[in-house]
Amino acid sequence: MTLVGLIKMAGNDLAASRARAIVSSAGIALGVAVLMIIAGLGLGARELVLKEVVRALPVDVIEVIPKSVDFGLFKVDPGALFGEAPLNPATLARLRALPGVAAAYPKLEVSLPLGAQGGMYLFKRRLYTDIFMTALPTELVQAEVGPDFVDRPDFVPVVVSDQLLEIYNATVAPAIGGPRLTTESLKGFRFELVVGRSLMLGNRGAAREGVELARVVGVSHYAMRLGVTVPLETARRLRAAYGEPNSEEHYASILLRAESASDVPRIREGVQAFGLAVDETARRTGDLITAVTLLASLVGLLVLALAALNIAHSFFASLSERKRELAILRATGARRVDLVLIVLAQAAMLGVIGGVSGTLVARLASWLIDAAARQLLPNFPFKPESFFAMPPSLYLMGVVAAVVAAVVGALWPAWAAAREQVARALAQL
């Protein structure tokens, strides 16, 4: 029997039992739809968290942090506990000399009490807030914001994170009745930087107080998430002018850029040999979201398994009713494998129909959920345009899973029908 003949016969059999075919394919479509919705939601959450919240670094960049001991509810830095300073200029020099390291960028945490005041022309009122500050080398940030990020005598150049901008637009602007800001409208914003005094810290850690003019020169994903970032030279100047004398320079972390992505594992080993750690928050967060998504996807797989059992039951009943027809086929020269292939071809057709239908249902459901979210949910930081990520590979996975489930479900009844003795089947009917 030719392949075309097998497919034609399988199609005719499905058309003859249309009601059963509709029920079986509907079960498969439901399983595929549930599986795709859960997987699409997981992929969307993973993309949102890693890109907007955690901020995964480029594949050739790692962030070195002090090694800590995790006690579950809190972490302890052994170096800080015993008065050691693992991230200092000497450590920076050692890390920069590691094989495979192209550049090392220290992230200095400015431990001065700081505040910001001003904003009359933009907010129509004078505002004050405590702020936190970090400092980065100019060459790291200038590639993103331009040449204005450099130490200047007339004002303090600062960059802010686009995450901070998003939080302001979503929560602060509606609360104070202020305008929503963009990267371009924020650039050039001037305010007074109060150094040596803050509401939370008072004047702790400062030798004197003063006010510096500051200006926002850009938005950078390297900037402090809930604060401002200045050039490293500017931070050193502020520490020398307002900080306690003879205070040592300690870094919050050090960014290492590898010469190539293949050098990253070797650099990581060198970092660990120094008793330091690599920040793997992004990887661990991604792994956690993936694990939760896979666990939740078991619901869709369970529905597919139930659909496969339904297909098995349906084919057992259908083939039992067609024993005479199958026996005649065998008697006229059809092989057992031909009978198996006919049944499996029918199952594969059901799988394709159910898989395509399920993907369409999942796409429609995700569109409806996104539309409802836009109408019903209030604006919040990092609110995505869509909560789902459905790449073409996910649609292909849905159809393939449907076909596999249908074929697996039909395999047992197909094999049982093929093993039926011709003479016995004709004698029973």
ZAMARGU-4260 file (C-alpha; in steps of 0.2 Angstrom, whole numbers, plus 5000, padded with zeros to 4 digits):
<rodrens>
0) 5000/5000/5000 | 5007/5017/4995 | 5009/5032/5007 | 4996/5042/4997 | 4984/5027/4999
5) 4987/5026/5017 | 4984/5045/5020 | 4969/5044/5009 | 4962/5030/5018 | 4966/5037/5035
10) 4957/5053/5030 | 4941/5044/5024 | 4940/5035/5041 | 4942/5051/5050 | 4928/5059/5040
15) 4917/5044/5043 | 4919/5046/5062 | 4918/5065/5062 | 4910/5066/5080 | 4924/5056/5088
20) 4937/5065/5078 | 4931/5082/5084 | 4930/5077/5103 | 4948/5069/5102 | 4955/5084/5093
25) 4946/5096/5105 | 4955/5087/5120 | 4972/5089/5112 | 4968/5107/5108 | 4964/5111/5126
30) 4980/5103/5132 | 4991/5112/5119 | 4982/5129/5124 | 4985/5127/5142 | 5003/5121/5139
35) 5007/5136/5128 | 4999/5149/5139 | 5009/5143/5154 | 5025/5142/5144 | 5022/5159/5136
40) 5019/5167/5152 | 5034/5160/5160 | 5045/5166/5145 | 5037/5183/5146 | 5041/5184/5165
45) 5059/5178/5162 | 5062/5191/5149 | 5054/5205/5159 | 5063/5201/5175 | 5080/5198/5167
50) 5079/5213/5156 | 5070/5226/5167 | 5072/5221/5185 | 5088/5210/5188 | 5097/5217/5172
55) 5107/5202/5166 | 5125/5208/5161 | 5132/5205/5143 | 5139/5187/5141 | 5157/5194/5141
60) 5155/5204/5158 | 5154/5197/5175 | 5152/5206/5192 | 5164/5202/5206 | 5157/5204/5224
65) 5163/5200/5241 | 5161/5182/5246 | 5146/5180/5258 | 5139/5166/5269 | 5121/5163/5267
70) 5111/5160/5282 | 5094/5160/5273 | 5086/5176/5280 | 5102/5186/5279 | 5120/5185/5272
75) 5136/5189/5281 | 5152/5196/5273 | 5166/5187/5282 | 5179/5199/5276 | 5169/5214/5283
80) 5165/5204/5299 | 5184/5203/5303 | 5189/5220/5297 | 5195/5215/5280 | 5192/5225/5264
85) 5192/5213/5249 | 5187/5225/5236 | 5200/5239/5236 | 5213/5246/5223 | 5225/5231/5227
90) 5211/5219/5223 | 5207/5228/5207 | 5225/5227/5201 | 5225/5208/5204 | 5209/5205/5195
95) 5214/5216/5180 | 5230/5205/5179 | 5219/5189/5177 | 5222/5180/5160 | 5207/5184/5148
100) 5202/5200/5157 | 5201/5215/5144 | 5196/5228/5157 | 5191/5230/5175 | 5179/5244/5181
105) 5177/5247/5200 | 5160/5252/5206 | 5163/5264/5221 | 5149/5267/5233 | 5150/5285/5239
110) 5147/5283/5258 | 5143/5301/5261 | 5126/5308/5268 | 5118/5315/5252 | 5102/5324/5247
115) 5095/5333/5232 | 5084/5348/5231 | 5076/5359/5218 | 5065/5356/5203 | 5055/5372/5204
120) 5054/5374/5185 | 5050/5356/5181 | 5038/5351/5196 | 5032/5369/5200 | 5038/5366/5218
125) 5054/5364/5227 | 5057/5346/5232 | 5070/5337/5243 | 5075/5319/5244 | 5089/5309/5251
130) 5099/5300/5238 | 5112/5287/5236 | 5127/5288/5225 | 5139/5276/5216 | 5153/5280/5205
135) 5160/5272/5189 | 5174/5275/5177 | 5170/5287/5163 | 5175/5275/5149 | 5162/5262/5154
140) 5147/5274/5154 | 5153/5286/5141 | 5150/5273/5127 | 5131/5274/5132 | 5128/5292/5137
145) 5142/5302/5128 | 5156/5313/5132 | 5147/5323/5145 | 5150/5310/5159 | 5167/5317/5164
150) 5172/5326/5180 | 5169/5344/5179 | 5173/5359/5190 | 5157/5369/5187 | 5144/5355/5191
155) 5143/5337/5196 | 5138/5326/5181 | 5126/5312/5186 | 5117/5298/5176 | 5102/5289/5182
160) 5095/5272/5178 | 5080/5270/5166 | 5073/5259/5180 | 5072/5274/5192 | 5064/5284/5177
165) 5051/5270/5175 | 5047/5270/5194 | 5045/5289/5194 | 5034/5289/5179 | 5023/5275/5186
170) 5022/5280/5204 | 5029/5296/5209 | 5023/5307/5195 | 5004/5303/5198 | 5006/5305/5217
175) 5014/5323/5216 | 5005/5328/5200 | 5021/5330/5191 | 5025/5327/5172 | 5030/5311/5165
180) 5049/5311/5160 | 5058/5304/5145 | 5077/5301/5143 | 5078/5317/5133 | 5067/5328/5144
185) 5077/5322/5159 | 5094/5326/5151 | 5100/5343/5157 | 5089/5343/5173 | 5099/5353/5186
190) 5097/5352/5205 | 5107/5356/5221 | 5117/5341/5228 | 5117/5343/5247 | 5133/5334/5253
195) 5137/5330/5271 | 5119/5330/5277 | 5103/5319/5275 | 5087/5315/5284 | 5092/5297/5287
200) 5111/5298/5291 | 5112/5316/5297 | 5130/5321/5295 | 5137/5304/5299 | 5153/5300/5289
205) 5155/5318/5284 | 5168/5331/5289 | 5158/5346/5283 | 5143/5351/5274 | 5141/5359/5257
210) 5130/5361/5242 | 5136/5357/5224 | 5127/5360/5208 | 5122/5344/5199 | 5116/5340/5181
215) 5109/5325/5174 | 5119/5321/5158 | 5110/5304/5153 | 5102/5288/5157 | 5112/5272/5159
220) 5109/5254/5163 | 5125/5254/5172 | 5118/5267/5184 | 5113/5264/5202 | 5095/5258/5201
225) 5088/5269/5215 | 5101/5283/5216 | 5113/5292/5205 | 5130/5288/5197 | 5144/5300/5195
230) 5162/5298/5187 | 5174/5290/5198 | 5185/5306/5198 | 5170/5316/5204 | 5167/5304/5218
235) 5185/5305/5224 | 5184/5324/5223 | 5168/5324/5234 | 5175/5312/5246 | 5191/5322/5248
240) 5182/5338/5250 | 5168/5332/5262 | 5172/5315/5269 | 5182/5310/5284 | 5201/5312/5282
245) 5211/5296/5277 | 5196/5286/5273 | 5200/5271/5262 | 5192/5268/5245 | 5182/5252/5245
250) 5172/5246/5231 | 5154/5239/5231 | 5159/5227/5216 | 5170/5226/5201 | 5165/5223/5183
255) 5176/5212/5173 | 5175/5212/5154 | 5182/5197/5146 | 5192/5197/5130 | 5179/5185/5123
260) 5165/5175/5130 | 5175/5159/5130 | 5186/5167/5143 | 5173/5169/5156 | 5174/5152/5165
265) 5193/5154/5167 | 5190/5172/5174 | 5177/5165/5186 | 5189/5152/5192 | 5202/5165/5195
270) 5190/5176/5205 | 5185/5162/5216 | 5204/5158/5219 | 5205/5175/5227 | 5192/5171/5239
275) 5179/5182/5230 | 5162/5178/5222 | 5153/5181/5205 | 5136/5189/5206 | 5125/5176/5198
280) 5108/5184/5203 | 5102/5185/5185 | 5107/5166/5181 | 5099/5160/5197 | 5083/5170/5194
285) 5082/5164/5177 | 5084/5146/5183 | 5071/5148/5196 | 5058/5156/5183 | 5062/5141/5171
290) 5060/5128/5185 | 5043/5136/5190 | 5037/5137/5172 | 5042/5119/5169 | 5033/5114/5185
295) 5017/5123/5180 | 5018/5116/5162 | 5014/5099/5170 | 4996/5105/5170 | 4996/5106/5151
300) 5006/5090/5149 | 4993/5081/5161 | 4979/5088/5150 | 4988/5081/5134 | 4990/5064/5143
305) 4972/5063/5147 | 4968/5068/5128 | 4980/5054/5123 | 4970/5042/5134 | 4954/5048/5126
310) 4961/5045/5109 | 4966/5027/5114 | 4949/5024/5121 | 4941/5031/5105 | 4952/5021/5093
315) 4949/5005/5103 | 4930/5007/5101 | 4932/5012/5083 | 4943/4998/5078 | 4932/4986/5088
320) 4917/4991/5077 | 4928/4989/5061 | 4935/4972/5064 | 4926/4965/5048 | 4933/4979/5037
325) 4951/4977/5044 | 4950/4958/5042 | 4945/4960/5024 | 4959/4972/5021 | 4971/4959/5028
330) 4963/4945/5018 | 4966/4956/5002 | 4984/4958/5005 | 4986/4972/5018 | 5000/4969/5030
335) 4999/4972/5048 | 5011/4987/5047 | 4999/4994/5035 | 4985/4994/5048 | 4996/5001/5061
340) 5001/5015/5049 | 4983/5019/5044 | 4978/5021/5063 | 4994/5031/5067 | 4991/5042/5052
345) 4973/5046/5058 | 4981/5050/5075 | 4994/5061/5068 | 4980/5071/5058 | 4970/5073/5074
350) 4986/5079/5082 | 4989/5092/5069 | 4972/5098/5069 | 4972/5099/5088 | 4989/5107/5089
355) 4985/5120/5077 | 4968/5124/5085 | 4977/5124/5102 | 4990/5137/5097 | 4977/5148/5089
360) 4967/5147/5106 | 4982/5151/5116 | 4987/5166/5105 | 4969/5172/5106 | 4968/5170/5125
365) 4985/5179/5128 | 4979/5193/5117 | 4963/5194/5127 | 4972/5193/5144 | 4984/5207/5138
370) 4969/5218/5133 | 4961/5215/5149 | 4977/5219/5159 | 4979/5236/5149 | 4961/5241/5154
375) 4960/5234/5172 | 4977/5235/5179 | 4984/5252/5185 | 5000/5258/5179 | 5015/5250/5188
380) 5034/5250/5186 | 5040/5239/5172 | 5022/5235/5166 | 5025/5226/5150 | 5015/5228/5134
385) 5012/5210/5134 | 5014/5197/5148 | 5017/5183/5136 | 5032/5179/5125 | 5028/5167/5111
390) 5042/5164/5099 | 5039/5153/5083 | 5048/5139/5091 | 5034/5138/5105 | 5020/5136/5091
395) 5030/5122/5083 | 5033/5114/5100 | 5014/5115/5103 | 5010/5106/5087 | 5024/5093/5089
400) 5018/5089/5107 | 5000/5087/5100 | 5005/5075/5087 | 5016/5065/5099 | 5002/5064/5112
405) 4990/5058/5098 | 5001/5045/5091 | 5006/5038/5108 | 4988/5037/5112 | 4984/5027/5096
410) 4999/5016/5096 | 4992/5003/5108 | 4975/5001/5099 | 4983/5001/5082 | 4995/4987/5088
415) 4981/4977/5095 | 4970/4978/5079 | 4985/4973/5069 | 4988/4957/5079 | 4970/4951/5077
420) 4969/4935/5068 | 4960/4937/5051 | 4951/4920/5052 | 4945/4923/5070 | 4939/4941/5065
425) 4929/4935/5050 | 4922/4920/5061 | 4916/4932/5074 | 4906/4943/5062
</rodrens>
